[in-house]
Amino acid sequence: MKYSIIFAYSNRNKMRVISFSTIREFFDKEPRSAVPLKLWFKKVQKAKWDSFSEMKNTFNSADPVGNQRYVFDIAGNHYRLVAKVLFNAKIVYIRFVGDHNAYNKIRDIKNI
């Protein structure tokens, strides 16, 4: 019983991504994006960010766009991922995954 409590506590400090299915849906349509998106996902799951500056250390190309949303350049800027990041709760909500054309069509990125 003590071991499960220790394990649960240690995992609570890491970021939780919601939801991988959004990423999978995109790379099913765009297979070349699969490897870089999976790498992004694994890095985020291992992260223990408490602030944007800590996130920036992991992903130098990440930029805030307002309302707790951040844009990540994926695969050398071939793709974009927008996520709502709640640092205190350690949760990353994926709001958008797409190429630049689709990203440029977003009208209200702060509320996506």
LINRACOR-V881330 format. One record per backbone hydrogen bond with DSSP energy under -1.0 kcal/mol. NH is the residue of the N-H (numbers start at 1). CO is the residue of the C=O. Records with the same first field share a line. If there is no record, write none. Layout:
NH=CO, CO
This chain:
5=1
6=2
7=3
8=4
9=5
10=6
11=7
12=8
14=11
15=47
16=90
18=92
22=19
24=20
25=21
26=22
27=23
28=24
30=26
33=30
34=31
37=33
38=34
39=35
40=36
41=37
42=38
43=39
44=40
45=41
46=42
55=51
56=52
57=53
59=55
62=59
63=71
65=69
69=66
70=83
71=63
72=81
74=79
78=74
79=74
80=98
81=72
82=96
83=70
84=93
85=68
86=91
90=86
91=86
92=16
93=84
94=18
95=82
96=82
98=80
103=99
104=100
106=103
111=108
